[in-house]
Amino acid sequence: MNPLLLPSTLPFGAPPFHRIEDEHFVPAIERSLALAEAEIAAIAHDPDPPNFQNTIVTLERSGQDRDRILRIFGALAATRTNEALQAIQREVAPKLSAHRDAIFLDRHLFERIEALHENRAALELDAESLRLLERYHTDFVRAGATLGEDGKERLREINTRLAELGTLFQQHLLAEMNASAVVVEDRGDLAGLPETLVHAAAAAATERDLEGKYVLTLQNTTGQPALAHLRSRDLRERLHRASIARGSQGNEYDTTAILSETLRLRSERAQMLGFDTHADFILAEQTARRVEKVNTMLKEAALAAVANARREGEEIQRRIDGSEEEPFELAPWDWAYYAEQVRQDRHAFDAGEVRPYFELEAVLEKGVFHAAQALFGITFQSRPDLPVYHPDVQVWEVFEENGSPLGLMYGDFYARSSKRGGAWMSSYSLQSHLLGGQPVTGNHLNLTRPPEGEPMLLTWDEVTTLFHEFGHVLHGLLSRVTYPRFSGTSVPRDFVEYPSQLFEMWASWPEVLRNYAVHHRTGEPIPGELLERAMAAEQLHEGFRSTEYLAAAILDQALHQAPDDAIPSAAELLEVEARILMEAGLDYAPVPPRYRLPYFSHVMGGYSAGYYSYFWSEVLDADSEEWFRENGGLTRENGERYRECILAPGGSRDPMEMYRDFAGRDPDPGHLLRRRGLMGTQGARAPSMR
């Protein structure tokens, strides 16, 4: 009795995590794929002439077991992986690729879709149904449905190999992130590190059978949180070098060959499908549309950002020269540490001062949930009765303002060695009127667990990350579409970050901030003067943040726009990385890219040629912030307008049309440039969103 093959009896069809074992996945996945292929064959060989119902709607209804099982499997493989699940990933990845190709390269199925598409004007479809037909036609064409048989066969080979490489990359990355953790013998070397992080380092050492020592685990980005605190320059350097060496050390976890082969295969596939490069292939389906537009935006922003970063670096260098007995040249492992000192010098502000006012449960319930209720009328009720996949996980049921049930949210906020790095939103069930589904979502962070009995106190960056990921959750929860193809976050990659980045705004909105920023022991609200200093200090070193991000975004574009003869081999990868940064004017050593290529997981996942999306979406976010300020801020009326125009339609409408309906105007990129301190800087020009 495989629980994955039985309908869930839990509310909203929530996964029965308490009954699912690793060994259930392979037979469940294989059976669900066979069932889905039988459903597809029935559509493709239906003797009746194609119509919207017997072809497109039936396609939307197919594969429900497959999709449900794969969502559960993907979530568990990301949050509590082990050798068994990783072996299953390697086994099923090529099978899933072959399954997808069997659908999209089916000649008979495409002929039915093509016939409907050619006759679509006569079908008298409503707007969402017409968009669905057009999207299916585009999806099949982009998947190779119009290729000849030889082309289809080669495409199958490429897709299978890419699936294998993607799985290997992510598994290598997690393994090396764990293996590259820095072991510290002497407690004195951790001077300056907050006691909660010292405790976490001791706990990480104990977990690795290194009792009495300390282990500084790595996050997935180049920068590591401990660098802002450690007084030992030698240890800071060790930690930084361990971070940037990941994936390029020639060991069993080296990812350079994986990335190089991936780039070559993506390029070959794009050309087979009629595009010059993989970037052209990807951007054709984004709101940006053209590589030239993205390149111009990134280049001009980068010139302004690095100019700001160099000025910031000069200020930090003066701080080093004036405070150290033996001054040294600013290096990447020094920036975060001395940036904190500059903040203290300029604003008499220590980032640790605000943490007692940002306790996790208070931020979540009195901040995140409070903002959501004020905007959308939704409320949250804890559901400890529902099974979870790890003791860390909490569940909330979400209700509409009238009390009707809306969906579920799982919260998984703590880091562990079996969990991939970063923060993300996941979906276990999608909203759609066609299938009757209601959304079941997951909100994932990687917070360092405090000592037993101590509260989880957040940094400001962690507060905004919690708000950000909840913005994705809202996109899933508040979806109101007919077809699952358009549900929630099923929008272009350079639009999907917009709702999440906008929701970060409410973290510092006075009405919301006052509600959650209270001292975890005394209950006293955060002092106004401390808050002012914190907000002022937050604006410092925007040049650093913009530069490290833009460096990664430009690397992503450059690699995916490279002609075949310029795609680097494994041995050339880091050399090419350095050349790309130099040519972009980003070869400023104290500010390395947010991700170097060997551990740039975005380019191996859903953000290939798409990491620019955060910057692109921030244009909409910054413009929307101005709209809310102009129209009264945090009100139910404004929230309802935003919900109906942006969140509810999911991918059922053109994103920029939705934005114009919401704001009543095209977005003004100047708002973003002012926010990032780029307005008026030589070389900075507002990117066009048209």
Secondary structure per residue as TSV (DSSP state, phi and psi in degrees):
chain	resnum	aa	ss	phi	psi
A	1	M	-	360.0	85.0
A	2	N	-	-75.1	116.0
A	3	P	G	-63.8	-22.2
A	4	L	G	-73.0	-19.5
A	5	L	G	-99.7	5.0
A	6	L	S	-112.6	144.8
A	7	P	-	-60.9	137.1
A	8	S	-	-71.0	138.1
A	9	T	-	-96.9	3.6
A	10	L	S	-83.8	160.1
A	11	P	G	-54.8	137.6
A	12	F	G	61.8	15.9
A	13	G	G	67.1	30.8
A	14	A	-	-59.2	146.9
A	15	P	-	-62.8	138.1
A	16	P	-	-82.5	70.4
A	17	F	T	-57.1	-30.7
A	18	H	T	-68.6	-14.3
A	19	R	T	-111.3	-10.3
A	20	I	-	-85.4	125.6
A	21	E	-	-113.0	159.1
A	22	D	G	-56.3	-38.8
A	23	E	G	-70.6	-9.3
A	24	H	G	-74.8	-21.7
A	25	F	H	-71.0	-49.2
A	26	V	H	-59.3	-51.1
A	27	P	H	-64.0	-34.7
A	28	A	H	-68.3	-42.9
A	29	I	H	-64.6	-45.8
A	30	E	H	-62.9	-41.7
A	31	R	H	-66.3	-41.4
A	32	S	H	-67.4	-34.2
A	33	L	H	-67.1	-40.9
A	34	A	H	-63.8	-41.6
A	35	L	H	-64.3	-42.6
A	36	A	H	-64.7	-40.3
A	37	E	H	-65.7	-35.2
A	38	A	H	-65.6	-39.8
A	39	E	H	-63.4	-41.6
A	40	I	H	-66.0	-41.8
A	41	A	H	-61.4	-38.3
A	42	A	H	-63.9	-36.6
A	43	I	H	-70.1	-47.5
A	44	A	H	-62.4	-32.9
A	45	H	T	-110.9	19.8
A	46	D	-	-60.7	124.7
A	47	P	S	-69.3	-19.5
A	48	D	S	-76.0	148.1
A	49	P	-	-57.5	149.1
A	50	P	-	-68.0	138.7
A	51	N	-	-139.2	174.2
A	52	F	I	-60.8	-39.3
A	53	Q	I	-72.1	-48.9
A	54	N	I	-79.8	-5.1
A	55	T	I	-119.4	-64.1
A	56	I	I	-73.4	-49.7
A	57	V	I	-64.9	-39.7
A	58	T	H	-65.9	-35.1
A	59	L	H	-60.6	-43.2
A	60	E	H	-63.1	-31.3
A	61	R	H	-81.5	-16.7
A	62	S	T	-76.9	156.8
A	63	G	T	70.6	25.3
A	64	Q	H	-66.1	-42.3
A	65	D	H	-62.9	-43.7
A	66	R	H	-57.0	-50.2
A	67	D	H	-64.1	-41.2
A	68	R	H	-64.3	-45.7
A	69	I	H	-66.0	-41.5
A	70	L	H	-68.9	-33.2
A	71	R	H	-64.5	-41.4
A	72	I	H	-66.1	-45.3
A	73	F	H	-62.2	-46.0
A	74	G	H	-61.5	-39.7
A	75	A	H	-66.1	-43.9
A	76	L	H	-70.4	-36.3
A	77	A	H	-65.2	-24.1
A	78	A	H	-90.3	-22.1
A	79	T	H	-114.5	-23.1
A	80	R	S	-148.3	55.6
A	81	T	-	-71.9	164.4
A	82	N	-	-158.6	-179.8
A	83	E	H	-60.7	-37.6
A	84	A	H	-65.6	-47.2
A	85	L	H	-66.3	-36.0
A	86	Q	H	-67.5	-37.1
A	87	A	H	-65.0	-38.6
A	88	I	H	-65.2	-41.4
A	89	Q	H	-56.0	-46.7
A	90	R	H	-65.4	-33.8
A	91	E	H	-73.0	-43.2
A	92	V	H	-88.7	-20.1
A	93	A	H	-54.1	-51.0
A	94	P	H	-67.2	-29.9
A	95	K	H	-66.7	-39.8
A	96	L	H	-67.1	-38.7
A	97	S	H	-62.6	-45.5
A	98	A	H	-63.3	-38.0
A	99	H	H	-62.9	-45.7
A	100	R	H	-61.8	-44.2
A	101	D	H	-64.4	-35.7
A	102	A	H	-61.0	-30.3
A	103	I	H	-80.9	-54.3
A	104	F	H	-75.3	-17.9
A	105	L	T	-104.6	11.6
A	106	D	-	-74.3	113.3
A	107	R	H	-61.8	-43.3
A	108	H	H	-66.1	-40.0
A	109	L	H	-65.9	-43.8
A	110	F	H	-65.9	-34.4
A	111	E	H	-60.0	-38.5
A	112	R	H	-67.4	-43.4
A	113	I	H	-65.4	-42.0
A	114	E	H	-61.7	-41.2
A	115	A	H	-63.8	-42.2
A	116	L	H	-66.8	-40.1
A	117	H	H	-64.2	-42.2
A	118	E	H	-65.0	-28.4
A	119	N	T	-105.7	17.2
A	120	R	G	-62.8	-30.1
A	121	A	G	-65.2	-26.1
A	122	A	G	-90.8	-4.4
A	123	L	S	-82.2	-15.2
A	124	E	-	54.6	50.2
A	125	L	-	-86.7	151.6
A	126	D	-	-70.2	168.9
A	127	A	H	-60.5	-42.8
A	128	E	H	-69.7	-38.5
A	129	S	H	-66.9	-40.7
A	130	L	H	-62.2	-42.8
A	131	R	H	-62.8	-37.0
A	132	L	H	-63.0	-46.5
A	133	L	H	-59.2	-45.8
A	134	E	H	-65.1	-37.6
A	135	R	H	-67.2	-41.7
A	136	Y	H	-61.4	-43.0
A	137	H	H	-61.9	-46.0
A	138	T	H	-62.6	-43.8
A	139	D	H	-59.0	-43.2
A	140	F	H	-68.5	-42.3
A	141	V	H	-62.1	-44.8
A	142	R	H	-68.9	-20.7
A	143	A	T	-87.7	-3.7
A	144	G	T	104.9	15.8
A	145	A	T	-63.7	-23.3
A	146	T	T	-93.1	-0.3
A	147	L	S	-72.4	157.8
A	148	G	-	-73.1	174.8
A	149	E	H	-63.6	-38.8
A	150	D	H	-64.1	-41.8
A	151	G	H	-63.7	-41.1
A	152	K	H	-63.3	-40.1
A	153	E	H	-63.7	-43.3
A	154	R	H	-65.6	-38.0
A	155	L	H	-63.0	-39.5
A	156	R	H	-59.6	-43.3
A	157	E	H	-62.2	-44.2
A	158	I	H	-63.4	-47.7
A	159	N	H	-63.3	-39.5
A	160	T	H	-63.1	-45.4
A	161	R	H	-66.3	-39.7
A	162	L	H	-62.7	-37.0
A	163	A	H	-64.1	-42.0
A	164	E	H	-63.7	-44.2
A	165	L	H	-65.8	-39.7
A	166	G	H	-61.8	-41.4
A	167	T	H	-65.4	-45.8
A	168	L	H	-61.4	-42.8
A	169	F	H	-58.4	-50.6
A	170	Q	H	-65.2	-37.3
A	171	Q	H	-70.8	-40.5
A	172	H	H	-61.6	-41.7
A	173	L	H	-62.2	-46.2
A	174	L	H	-65.2	-42.5
A	175	A	H	-63.0	-43.8
A	176	E	H	-73.9	-30.8
A	177	M	H	-61.0	-39.3
A	178	N	H	-71.8	-41.8
A	179	A	H	-71.3	-25.3
A	180	S	T	-89.7	2.8
A	181	A	-	-56.0	144.5
A	182	V	E	-92.2	123.6
A	183	V	E	-91.5	129.5
A	184	V	E	-117.0	126.3
A	185	E	-	-82.5	-40.1
A	186	D	-	-108.3	125.8
A	187	R	G	-57.2	-32.3
A	188	G	G	-62.8	-26.8
A	189	D	G	-68.7	-15.5
A	190	L	G	-93.0	12.7
A	191	A	T	-52.6	133.8
A	192	G	T	97.6	-22.1
A	193	L	S	-74.0	130.5
A	194	P	-	-55.5	147.9
A	195	E	H	-59.3	-33.6
A	196	T	H	-64.1	-36.5
A	197	L	H	-75.4	-31.4
A	198	V	H	-63.6	-44.9
A	199	H	H	-60.6	-42.8
A	200	A	H	-63.6	-38.2
A	201	A	H	-65.5	-38.4
A	202	A	H	-67.5	-40.4
A	203	A	H	-65.4	-39.0
A	204	A	H	-64.7	-36.0
A	205	A	H	-67.4	-43.4
A	206	T	H	-61.0	-40.1
A	207	E	H	-61.8	-26.7
A	208	R	T	-99.9	15.0
A	209	D	T	61.6	39.3
A	210	L	-	-119.2	49.7
A	211	E	T	-53.1	133.9
A	212	G	T	90.4	-7.8
A	213	K	S	-110.0	-174.9
A	214	Y	E	-135.9	139.9
A	215	V	E	-124.9	121.3
A	216	L	E	-92.8	104.1
A	217	T	-	-77.3	158.6
A	218	L	-	-100.1	146.4
A	219	Q	-	-94.3	170.3
A	220	N	S	-76.5	-15.7
A	221	T	S	-83.4	167.5
A	222	T	S	-63.3	-51.2
A	223	G	S	-69.7	142.6
A	224	Q	-	-119.8	137.4
A	225	P	G	-54.9	-36.4
A	226	A	G	-64.4	-21.0
A	227	L	G	-63.3	-23.2
A	228	A	G	-76.9	-11.2
A	229	H	T	-121.0	-32.7
A	230	L	-	-66.7	125.5
A	231	R	-	-77.8	-29.1
A	232	S	-	-71.1	111.8
A	233	R	H	-66.3	-35.4
A	234	D	H	-61.6	-42.4
A	235	L	H	-70.6	-37.0
A	236	R	H	-59.5	-42.6
A	237	E	H	-65.0	-43.2
A	238	R	H	-57.1	-44.9
A	239	L	H	-65.7	-44.0
A	240	H	H	-63.4	-45.6
A	241	R	H	-66.6	-34.2
A	242	A	H	-63.9	-36.8
A	243	S	H	-67.5	-49.2
A	244	I	H	-78.7	-12.3
A	245	A	H	-83.4	-12.8
A	246	R	T	-56.0	133.5
A	247	G	T	82.3	-2.1
A	248	S	-	-134.3	29.0
A	249	Q	S	-102.6	6.3
A	250	G	S	71.4	14.3
A	251	N	S	-96.5	-168.0
A	252	E	T	-67.4	-15.8
A	253	Y	T	-101.6	7.5
A	254	D	-	-60.4	133.0
A	255	T	-	-109.5	-1.1
A	256	T	H	-63.7	-41.7
A	257	A	H	-66.9	-36.1
A	258	I	H	-62.1	-46.6
A	259	L	H	-67.1	-42.1
A	260	S	H	-61.2	-46.7
A	261	E	H	-64.3	-38.7
A	262	T	H	-60.2	-44.4
A	263	L	H	-61.3	-41.8
A	264	R	H	-66.8	-42.0
A	265	L	H	-69.0	-39.2
A	266	R	H	-63.1	-41.0
A	267	S	H	-63.3	-45.5
A	268	E	H	-61.2	-43.7
A	269	R	H	-63.3	-43.7
A	270	A	H	-59.6	-42.9
A	271	Q	H	-67.7	-36.5
A	272	M	H	-60.2	-32.2
A	273	L	T	-93.6	8.0
A	274	G	T	95.6	15.4
A	275	F	-	-115.1	150.5
A	276	D	S	-67.7	-42.1
A	277	T	S	-141.7	169.3
A	278	H	H	-63.0	-36.2
A	279	A	H	-62.5	-42.6
A	280	D	H	-60.0	-41.5
A	281	F	H	-61.3	-45.8
A	282	I	H	-69.6	-48.3
A	283	L	H	-69.0	-22.2
A	284	A	T	-58.7	-24.6
A	285	E	T	-105.6	7.0
A	286	Q	S	-102.3	170.7
A	287	T	S	-69.1	-24.2
A	288	A	S	-68.8	-37.1
A	289	R	-	74.2	-49.1
A	290	R	-	-124.9	142.9
A	291	V	H	-64.7	-33.2
A	292	E	H	-61.1	-39.1
A	293	K	H	-66.1	-43.6
A	294	V	H	-66.4	-43.7
A	295	N	H	-59.8	-44.7
A	296	T	H	-62.0	-45.5
A	297	M	H	-60.0	-48.5
A	298	L	H	-67.8	-41.8
A	299	K	H	-63.3	-48.0
A	300	E	H	-68.2	-38.0
A	301	A	H	-67.5	-37.5
A	302	A	H	-63.9	-42.2
A	303	L	H	-59.8	-41.8
A	304	A	H	-70.8	-40.4
A	305	A	H	-65.1	-46.1
A	306	V	H	-69.9	-30.4
A	307	A	H	-62.0	-42.7
A	308	N	H	-64.7	-41.8
A	309	A	H	-62.5	-39.3
A	310	R	H	-64.5	-39.4
A	311	R	H	-64.4	-40.4
A	312	E	H	-63.4	-41.0
A	313	G	H	-63.1	-37.1
A	314	E	H	-63.2	-38.9
A	315	E	H	-66.4	-41.3
A	316	I	H	-64.9	-39.3
A	317	Q	H	-61.7	-39.4
A	318	R	H	-63.5	-36.1
A	319	R	H	-65.0	-41.2
A	320	I	H	-64.4	-46.8
A	321	D	H	-62.2	-33.2
A	322	G	H	-89.0	-10.2
A	323	S	H	-118.1	-17.0
A	324	E	-	-102.7	136.7
A	325	E	S	-61.8	-36.6
A	326	E	S	-122.6	87.1
A	327	P	-	-58.4	154.4
A	328	F	-	-140.7	166.3
A	329	E	-	-79.1	133.9
A	330	L	-	-53.3	128.7
A	331	A	-	-122.9	165.3
A	332	P	H	-55.6	-34.3
A	333	W	H	-78.4	-3.9
A	334	D	H	-97.1	-23.7
A	335	W	H	-56.4	-55.6
A	336	A	H	-61.5	-38.5
A	337	Y	H	-65.6	-48.6
A	338	Y	H	-80.5	-23.1
A	339	A	H	-61.9	-38.1
A	340	E	H	-63.0	-38.9
A	341	Q	H	-68.2	-37.3
A	342	V	H	-63.2	-40.8
A	343	R	H	-59.1	-43.7
A	344	Q	H	-65.6	-40.0
A	345	D	H	-62.6	-44.5
A	346	R	H	-83.4	-35.8
A	347	H	H	-122.6	7.0
A	348	A	-	48.4	46.0
A	349	F	-	-126.8	130.2
A	350	D	-	-113.8	126.6
A	351	A	G	-55.4	-28.9
A	352	G	G	-68.1	-17.2
A	353	E	G	-64.5	-31.8
A	354	V	T	-89.4	-17.2
A	355	R	G	-58.7	-38.2
A	356	P	G	-59.4	-16.6
A	357	Y	G	-96.3	-1.3
A	358	F	-	-121.5	67.7
A	359	E	B	-81.8	135.9
A	360	L	H	-51.1	-53.3
A	361	E	H	-62.7	-37.5
A	362	A	H	-68.1	-42.9
A	363	V	I	-61.4	-41.9
A	364	L	I	-68.5	-52.7
A	365	E	I	-81.6	-39.4
A	366	K	I	-96.9	-7.2
A	367	G	I	-112.1	-70.8
A	368	V	I	-61.8	-54.6
A	369	F	H	-65.6	-36.8
A	370	H	H	-62.3	-45.2
A	371	A	H	-62.6	-40.9
A	372	A	H	-64.4	-38.4
A	373	Q	H	-69.5	-41.1
A	374	A	H	-63.8	-35.8
A	375	L	H	-83.6	-44.4
A	376	F	H	-118.8	-4.8
A	377	G	-	77.5	4.6
A	378	I	-	-84.6	150.7
A	379	T	E	-128.9	163.7
A	380	F	E	-129.5	134.6
A	381	Q	E	-129.4	127.4
A	382	S	E	-62.1	140.5
A	383	R	-	-125.9	71.5
A	384	P	T	-67.1	-10.1
A	385	D	T	-78.6	-17.0
A	386	L	S	-83.2	139.8
A	387	P	-	-68.9	149.0
A	388	V	-	-130.2	165.1
A	389	Y	S	-91.5	-7.9
A	390	H	S	-156.6	146.0
A	391	P	T	-59.2	-22.3
A	392	D	T	-68.0	-22.7
A	393	V	-	-80.7	138.3
A	394	Q	E	-116.2	158.9
A	395	V	E	-131.5	139.4
A	396	W	E	-126.5	139.2
A	397	E	E	-92.0	140.2
A	398	V	E	-111.1	136.3
A	399	F	E	-123.5	145.1
A	400	E	-	-70.4	169.7
A	401	E	T	-60.9	-31.5
A	402	N	T	-84.7	4.7
A	403	G	S	93.3	-5.9
A	404	S	-	-73.8	143.3
A	405	P	E	-69.7	138.1
A	406	L	E	-109.8	-44.0
A	407	G	E	171.6	-164.1
A	408	L	E	-127.8	152.2
A	409	M	E	-131.3	126.1
A	410	Y	E	-94.2	133.0
A	411	G	E	-112.4	120.6
A	412	D	E	-128.7	96.0
A	413	F	E	-106.2	-10.6
A	414	Y	E	-105.4	146.5
A	415	A	-	-75.4	151.7
A	416	R	-	-159.7	160.8
A	417	S	T	-68.0	-18.4
A	418	S	T	-93.2	9.3
A	419	K	S	-120.5	136.1
A	420	R	-	-68.3	159.2
A	421	G	S	-75.4	171.6
A	422	G	S	89.6	-165.1
A	423	A	-	-138.2	142.8
A	424	W	E	-161.9	165.4
A	425	M	E	-110.8	144.5
A	426	S	E	-131.1	164.1
A	427	S	E	-128.4	131.7
A	428	Y	E	-99.4	-25.9
A	429	S	E	-149.1	141.2
A	430	L	-	-106.7	146.3
A	431	Q	-	-76.3	136.2
A	432	S	B	-165.1	142.1
A	433	H	T	-71.7	-31.3
A	434	L	T	-62.1	-47.3
A	435	L	T	-96.3	-8.8
A	436	G	T	76.1	13.1
A	437	G	B	-78.0	149.4
A	438	Q	-	-116.8	150.8
A	439	P	-	-72.8	135.3
A	440	V	E	-125.1	116.0
A	441	T	E	-120.9	164.3
A	442	G	E	-130.3	141.9
A	443	N	E	-122.5	116.1
A	444	H	E	-122.2	129.1
A	445	L	E	-125.6	-179.7
A	446	N	E	-135.3	64.6
A	447	L	E	-79.4	146.2
A	448	T	-	-79.4	120.7
A	449	R	-	-65.6	135.2
A	450	P	-	-77.1	170.2
A	451	P	S	-58.5	153.8
A	452	E	T	-52.9	128.4
A	453	G	T	88.2	-9.4
A	454	E	-	-94.2	149.2
A	455	P	-	-72.9	155.5
A	456	M	-	-87.8	103.6
A	457	L	B	-99.6	131.8
A	458	L	-	-101.3	150.8
A	459	T	-	-78.4	167.3
A	460	W	H	-63.4	-38.0
A	461	D	H	-61.4	-39.3
A	462	E	H	-69.1	-34.5
A	463	V	H	-60.8	-49.1
A	464	T	H	-68.0	-31.1
A	465	T	H	-65.5	-40.2
A	466	L	H	-61.7	-44.2
A	467	F	H	-63.8	-41.9
A	468	H	H	-58.7	-52.9
A	469	E	H	-65.3	-31.5
A	470	F	H	-67.6	-28.2
A	471	G	H	-60.5	-38.9
A	472	H	H	-64.4	-42.1
A	473	V	H	-58.5	-43.8
A	474	L	H	-60.1	-37.9
A	475	H	H	-59.8	-37.2
A	476	G	H	-75.9	-44.1
A	477	L	H	-66.8	-37.3
A	478	L	T	-97.2	11.1
A	479	S	-	-61.0	140.8
A	480	R	-	-141.5	78.8
A	481	V	-	-126.5	162.0
A	482	T	S	-80.7	-41.8
A	483	Y	S	-108.7	135.6
A	484	P	G	-60.6	-24.7
A	485	R	G	-56.7	-24.9
A	486	F	G	-109.5	8.0
A	487	S	S	-70.2	136.6
A	488	G	T	56.5	-116.7
A	489	T	T	-84.4	15.2
A	490	S	-	-79.3	64.4
A	491	V	S	-128.2	169.7
A	492	P	-	-54.8	146.9
A	493	R	H	-58.9	-34.2
A	494	D	H	-86.8	11.8
A	495	F	H	-117.6	-22.7
A	496	V	H	-66.1	-28.5
A	497	E	H	-81.0	-11.3
A	498	Y	H	-62.3	-53.3
A	499	P	H	-61.3	-34.7
A	500	S	H	-72.3	-40.5
A	501	Q	H	-68.4	-35.4
A	502	L	H	-65.2	-38.6
A	503	F	H	-66.2	-21.7
A	504	E	G	-58.3	-30.0
A	505	M	G	-53.9	-38.1
A	506	W	G	-71.2	-16.2
A	507	A	G	-61.5	-35.8
A	508	S	S	-105.5	5.1
A	509	W	-	-67.7	127.3
A	510	P	H	-50.5	-45.3
A	511	E	H	-62.1	-37.7
A	512	V	H	-76.7	-46.0
A	513	L	H	-59.2	-43.5
A	514	R	H	-61.0	-28.8
A	515	N	H	-75.7	-31.9
A	516	Y	H	-112.1	-21.6
A	517	A	-	-85.1	76.9
A	518	V	B	-125.1	148.9
A	519	H	-	-62.3	131.5
A	520	H	T	-67.8	-18.7
A	521	R	T	-101.3	-47.0
A	522	T	T	-91.0	-21.1
A	523	G	-	78.9	3.7
A	524	E	-	-73.4	140.0
A	525	P	B	-68.3	156.0
A	526	I	-	-61.5	130.1
A	527	P	-	-59.7	140.6
A	528	G	H	-59.2	-40.2
A	529	E	H	-69.4	-33.3
A	530	L	H	-66.8	-40.9
A	531	L	H	-63.9	-41.9
A	532	E	H	-61.1	-42.9
A	533	R	H	-65.5	-38.7
A	534	A	H	-64.1	-44.4
A	535	M	H	-67.7	-38.3
A	536	A	H	-66.1	-42.5
A	537	A	H	-65.3	-30.8
A	538	E	H	-64.4	-26.9
A	539	Q	T	-77.9	-14.0
A	540	L	T	-68.3	150.0
A	541	H	T	60.0	36.0
A	542	E	H	-66.9	-27.3
A	543	G	H	-61.7	-41.8
A	544	F	H	-61.0	-50.3
A	545	R	H	-62.9	-42.8
A	546	S	H	-67.1	-39.9
A	547	T	H	-67.4	-45.6
A	548	E	H	-65.2	-37.6
A	549	Y	H	-67.6	-50.2
A	550	L	H	-63.9	-32.7
A	551	A	H	-60.0	-44.6
A	552	A	H	-66.4	-41.6
A	553	A	H	-64.2	-39.2
A	554	I	H	-70.6	-38.1
A	555	L	H	-59.2	-45.0
A	556	D	H	-58.2	-48.6
A	557	Q	H	-66.2	-44.3
A	558	A	H	-60.9	-43.5
A	559	L	H	-66.2	-39.0
A	560	H	H	-86.7	-4.4
A	561	Q	H	-102.9	-2.0
A	562	A	-	-69.6	136.6
A	563	P	-	-67.0	164.4
A	564	D	G	-54.0	-40.0
A	565	D	G	-78.3	-1.6
A	566	A	G	-113.3	1.7
A	567	I	S	-73.2	124.1
A	568	P	-	-73.0	146.8
A	569	S	-	-75.1	174.1
A	570	A	T	-58.0	-42.8
A	571	A	T	-68.4	-25.3
A	572	E	T	-93.8	-7.3
A	573	L	H	-58.7	-49.7
A	574	L	H	-71.0	-32.6
A	575	E	H	-64.0	-43.5
A	576	V	H	-66.1	-39.0
A	577	E	H	-55.6	-48.2
A	578	A	H	-62.4	-39.7
A	579	R	H	-67.4	-41.1
A	580	I	H	-60.2	-44.4
A	581	L	H	-66.2	-38.4
A	582	M	H	-64.5	-46.2
A	583	E	H	-65.5	-27.0
A	584	A	T	-86.7	-1.2
A	585	G	T	76.3	19.2
A	586	L	-	-107.1	15.2
A	587	D	-	-84.2	59.4
A	588	Y	-	-104.3	102.3
A	589	A	T	-54.1	-39.5
A	590	P	T	-65.0	-14.5
A	591	V	S	-122.6	87.2
A	592	P	-	-74.2	165.4
A	593	P	-	-59.3	150.0
A	594	R	S	-57.2	-34.0
A	595	Y	S	-133.6	129.6
A	596	R	-	-84.1	160.1
A	597	L	G	-58.2	-41.7
A	598	P	G	-66.5	-16.9
A	599	Y	G	-126.0	26.9
A	600	F	-	-87.0	81.9
A	601	S	H	-65.8	-26.5
A	602	H	H	-58.5	-40.1
A	603	V	H	-73.3	-14.9
A	604	M	H	-97.6	-6.6
A	605	G	T	-109.5	-138.3
A	606	G	T	-81.4	3.3
A	607	Y	T	-112.5	22.3
A	608	S	T	-63.6	129.7
A	609	A	T	55.8	23.9
A	610	G	T	-135.6	7.9
A	611	Y	T	-68.8	-19.8
A	612	Y	T	-60.0	-16.4
A	613	S	H	-56.9	-34.4
A	614	Y	H	-62.6	-42.2
A	615	F	H	-69.8	-44.2
A	616	W	H	-60.4	-46.1
A	617	S	H	-66.5	-29.3
A	618	E	H	-68.4	-22.9
A	619	V	H	-59.9	-45.8
A	620	L	H	-67.4	-40.7
A	621	D	H	-60.7	-49.8
A	622	A	H	-64.6	-39.2
A	623	D	H	-66.5	-38.9
A	624	S	H	-66.4	-36.1
A	625	E	H	-58.5	-43.0
A	626	E	H	-63.1	-39.1
A	627	W	H	-61.5	-45.8
A	628	F	H	-61.9	-40.8
A	629	R	H	-64.8	-38.9
A	630	E	H	-69.5	-22.8
A	631	N	T	-116.5	23.0
A	632	G	T	101.2	0.1
A	633	G	S	75.7	-129.6
A	634	L	S	-83.5	84.1
A	635	T	-	-130.1	156.0
A	636	R	H	-63.2	-36.8
A	637	E	H	-62.0	-46.4
A	638	N	H	-65.8	-41.0
A	639	G	H	-62.5	-40.6
A	640	E	H	-66.3	-39.3
A	641	R	H	-63.0	-45.0
A	642	Y	H	-64.8	-40.4
A	643	R	I	-61.6	-48.8
A	644	E	I	-70.4	-35.0
A	645	C	I	-85.5	-35.5
A	646	I	I	-112.0	-49.5
A	647	L	I	-84.1	-47.0
A	648	A	T	-62.5	-39.5
A	649	P	T	-71.4	-13.2
A	650	G	T	52.4	-127.2
A	651	G	T	-100.0	18.5
A	652	S	S	-80.7	-6.6
A	653	R	S	-136.3	164.9
A	654	D	-	-64.8	128.6
A	655	P	H	-59.4	-42.7
A	656	M	H	-71.6	-29.2
A	657	E	H	-65.3	-41.3
A	658	M	H	-61.0	-41.8
A	659	Y	H	-64.6	-42.4
A	660	R	H	-65.4	-35.0
A	661	D	H	-63.6	-38.5
A	662	F	H	-70.5	-55.7
A	663	A	H	-87.4	-17.8
A	664	G	S	73.3	19.7
A	665	R	S	-166.9	166.8
A	666	D	-	-75.0	150.2
A	667	P	-	-68.5	144.2
A	668	D	-	-99.9	107.5
A	669	P	T	-64.3	-15.3
A	670	G	H	-59.9	-30.0
A	671	H	H	-61.9	-39.6
A	672	L	H	-68.8	-43.6
A	673	L	H	-62.4	-38.1
A	674	R	H	-67.4	-40.7
A	675	R	H	-60.3	-41.9
A	676	R	T	-88.9	5.3
A	677	G	T	71.1	26.2
A	678	L	-	-103.6	-14.4
A	679	M	T	-66.4	130.8
A	680	G	T	84.6	-6.8
A	681	T	S	-78.6	140.3
A	682	Q	T	-56.0	129.6
A	683	G	T	94.6	-14.1
A	684	A	-	-89.4	128.9
A	685	R	-	-137.9	146.2
A	686	A	-	-68.4	128.2
A	687	P	-	-72.7	142.7
A	688	S	-	-79.3	137.9
A	689	M	-	-97.8	4.5
A	690	R	-	-94.8	360.0
